[in-house]
């Protein structure tokens, strides 16, 4: 029996996924959580074979939760689900050594098959995501420029960004200016929009 931890912040979707997966004779959903920071405690309590994690959740995103699982429960395999096929997110997922990366619009039988494959130690990537990743432009942003744009996307002011990144306000302004220039953006909000559309703020 493949034991599944299901992490999805949308209650109706989580309930539907759990019901569908429990219809499979060899799959059992042993834990359900709505937040990324609830994944590790639930996994430690229930010892799942596979954790099926939404990429975007409150508390912690799916990739952060996957890294926590890899450190604490290396035998637990991870399958990431996402609504948006962002190439940068796929690259980040591969770097985090997740076992699979699927779009939420996959058919139930495809998801069940992906869970079985991931449980068996195989890697599963949605073909549409793989194609998008291969054709996507590489981000021109440095990691720090990406960091300040992520914070800007969340509405942080310069002072808050500086505190969060342990940088001076002048350095944060320099990173923002560099990002705006590299993306040929009008301002920081335009830079955030461009970077999001390209999948560079995963």
N, C-alpha and C positions, 0 to 999 in steps of 0.2 A: 504493500500500500504506500502510495506517495502522499506524504503529509504536507499540506500547503498552508503557508501564512499569507493572508491576503491584505495588502495595505492600499487603501483607496479612500480619499476623503469625501467622495460623493456617495452618500449613504445608499441611494437607490441603485446605483451602478454596482457598488460593493455587494449588496444583497443579491442582485441578479447574477453576478459572476459566481458568488458562492453557491447559489442554487444550481446553476448550470454545471459547475465543476463537480458538485456532490452527486450529480446524476451518473458520473463516470464510475464504473465499478472499481477502478484502481486508484482513484483520487479521493482525498478527504481533506476538506478545509478544516484545520484544527484551530485556527486563530484568525480573527479579523480586527484590524485597527484602522483608524481614520487619520492618524498623524505619523509623520516620519520619525519623530522622536519616541514613538511608542513601539516601533518595529523591534528594536533590540530586546527590550524587556519581554515582549510577547514571544520572541524567538527563543530566548533563554528558558522561558517557562514551558513552551510547547515543543521545542526541538523539531522544527519542520524540516522536510527534505528539500523543499523549494520555497523561496519567498518570492511572491509575485507583487512587485512594488510599482505604484504609480510614480511617474517621474516628478510630478509637481504636487507636493503636499505641504500643508502647514507643519511647523515644527522643525522639519528637516526634509530636504528633497530626497528622491529615491536613490540618487547616487551616493549621497552622504550616508544614508541608511545602509546601502550596499557595502560601503567601505567599513562601517561599524560591524556589520555581520561578518565580513571577511576576516576581520581581526579577532572577533570573539567566537565565532562559529564557522571555521573554515570549511566544514563539511556541508554547510547549508548553501545550496546553489541559488542564484538570483536571476529572475526574469523581470526586466523592466517593461512597463506598459506606458505608452505615451499617446496623447491625442494629436500632437503635432510632430511631424517627422523632421526634426531639426538635425541637420548633419553634424553640427558641433556637439550636440547631445549624444549622438551615437559614438563619436570619437571619445568623448569623456567616459561613456559607458564601457567602451572597450578598454580604455586605460584603467578603469576601476575593476576590470576582469569580471564583469557580469557574464552570466551564461547565455542570456538571451535579451533581445530588444525587439519588442513587437508594438505595432500600432493597435490602439483600442478598437479600431473598426474591423479587426480580424474576426473571422467566423469562430464560433465556439469550438468546433472540432479542430480548427487550426491552433487555437490557444491550448487546448488539451494536449494536442500532439507536441506543441512546443514545450510544455511543462514536462512531458515524458522524456523528451530529448535532453532537456537541460538536466533533469534528474539523473540521466544516464551519463552525464559528463560531456555531452555534446554542446556546441554553440549554435544558437538559432538567431538569425537576424532577418527581420521582415524584408523581403526583396525590394519593396518600394523605398525603404529607408537606406538600404545598401546602395541602390542606384543614385539616390539623392546625395549621399555622402561622397560617392565617387566623382560626381559632377560639380560639387559645391566648391566655391572659392575658399581658399585658406584665409583665415582671419589675419589682417595686417596689424592687429592690436597686440601689444605686449600683455602679459598677464596682469600687470598693475593697471594698465589702461582699461582692460576688461573689468577689473575689480571696481574702479571708480565709476564706470558706466553702469554696472549692476546696481551699485548703491544709488546712483542718480536715478535709475529706473524705478527704484523704490521710494523716491521722493526725498532722499537725504540731502541736506544742505552741506556746503563745503566743510563747515566745522564738524558736522557729524561724520562725514567721510574721513576727515583727518583723524578723528578719535578712533573710528572703527579700524582704520588701516595703520594706526600709529605713525602717521606722517604729518609733516607741517601743512598748514593750509596752502602755502605757496606751492608746495610740491604737488598737492592734489590739483590745484589750478593748472599746473604745468601738464599733468597727465590728462586732464580733461581737454585742455587746448590741443594737445598732440592727437588725441582721439578724434576730436572734431575735424582737425586738419586732414588726418589720414583717411577719414570717411567722406571727406568733401561735404561735410554737413554744415548747416546754417548756424546751429547752436547745439548745446548738449542734448536737448530733447530730440532734435533731429538725428543726432548721432546715436542715441538710444534706439530710436525707431529703425534706423538703417541696420544697426548691429543685430537687433532682434529679428528683422526680416531675413537676414543672412544666416541666422542660427548661431551667432557668435557669442550670445550671452546665455548659453546653456548652463 
